[in-house]
Amino acid sequence: YGLVPKADGTGLELACPPAIEASIYLGSTGSNIYDLAATIDVPVVVLRAKPRGPDTGMTDFAASPTWEHVAASFPNGRDVPLPHLTHFIPMQEPELTARFIAGAEP
């Protein structure tokens, strides 16, 4: 349900308007999840796109905004770098994402 047909009929676009998605990110500023992450003992897998470079803008999601050590914040965390993908991993490779959710990926 994350995609809707484009108005011009040429494909699909995100269903969430950019301003609303931005407000979700802005609403989470000031939250520190790292103290809470240490209390989560279930397996956590972080799928991470190629890292951002020094010249990457904050709104450029061709690279990952995810901190490269976030998985290590969880007692049972695992980092999975996917440098061939962008921040939109589930949209680019939904089958791969589904396999990780189902626990079928090693």
N, C-alpha and C positions, 0 to 999 in steps of 0.2 A: 504494500500500500504506500510505499515511499515514492512511487513514480506515477505521473499522469501523462496522457498524450499532450504533446506540444500543440499550441493553438494553430500553428501553421501546418500541422499534420506530418511533420518530417521526423517524428520520433517521440522520445519521451523526455520529461524534465522532472526535477524534484518537485514533489507535491508541497513541501513546506516552503512558504515564501522566504526568500533570503533574510528579510528583516526579522521575521519570527525566529529563524534559526540563530541569527546573530544575538537576539535577545536572550536565548537560552544560554549561550556561551557567556554573555555579559552578566547574567544572573548568577553564574557560578563563581565569579571572581571573589576572592577573599575566603573561599572554602579551602581548608587544608585536609585533603583526604589521606595523606600519608600516615598520620597517626592511626586512623581507622583501618588502613590497609593491613597494618601489622596484626590486627585482631581477626582477620578473615583467614580461616584455615582450610577452606575448600580449594581445590585446584583452580588456578587462574591462568588463563593463556592470553597474552597480549600480542595481537597481530599488529605489526608495525611496518609502515611503508618506509621508503628510503628517508634518511634523516634530512632535515633542513640544513641548507648551507648558510654561511654568514650573510649572504645577500638576499636570502629568501624573505619576502614580505610576510607579515602576520596573516594576511588573508589569502596567501597562496597555498592551496592544499594539494599541490602536485607532490609535495613532500609531507612527511609526518610531523604534526605538531606534538606528538607524544614523546615525553622524556624517555631516553633510551634505557634508563634504569628503573622505570616504573614497575616492571614485573618483579624485580628484586625487593620491592617494598612489601610484597605479599610472602608469607611463610612458605607457600606452595605455589609460587609464581613461576611462569616460564615465558621468556621472550622469544618471539618468532619473527625475525626480520624478513620482510618481503620487499626487497629493494626494487623489484620490477613493477611494483604497484604504487598507487597514490593513496592519499587519505581515504579514498572511497573504495576500500578493499571489498566490502560486501557487494557493492554494485558492479565492480569489475570482475570479481571471481566468486559469484554466489555459491557455486558448488564447493569450492575450497572452504569457504566460510561455513557452509552447512556441515561439512565433514568435521571441522574443528568443534562446532557446537555439539555434534553427535558423539564426539570423542573418538572418531574414527581415524584422526590424524595422529601419527606418533609424536 
